[in-house]
């Protein structure tokens, strides 16, 4: 399953690259892209565990950029 999310308060392109690199290493993530320009996160991950994987992604993002939030709807 591929989903796109809006990012709020992502402040630098370097942080976006660090987030993308870390997210791609998570178990169950097939692909991920973090765009600083559009403030978007695109994640392709295992359908059955998608919500649990998103929880891990939020933790990764908080570690890299503490003020950044992912809008999950």
Secondary structure, DSSP 8 states (H G I E B T S, - for coil): -EEEEEEES---HHHHHHHHHHHHTSTTEEEEEEETTTTEEEEEE-GGGHHHHHHHHHHHHHHH-TT-EEE--
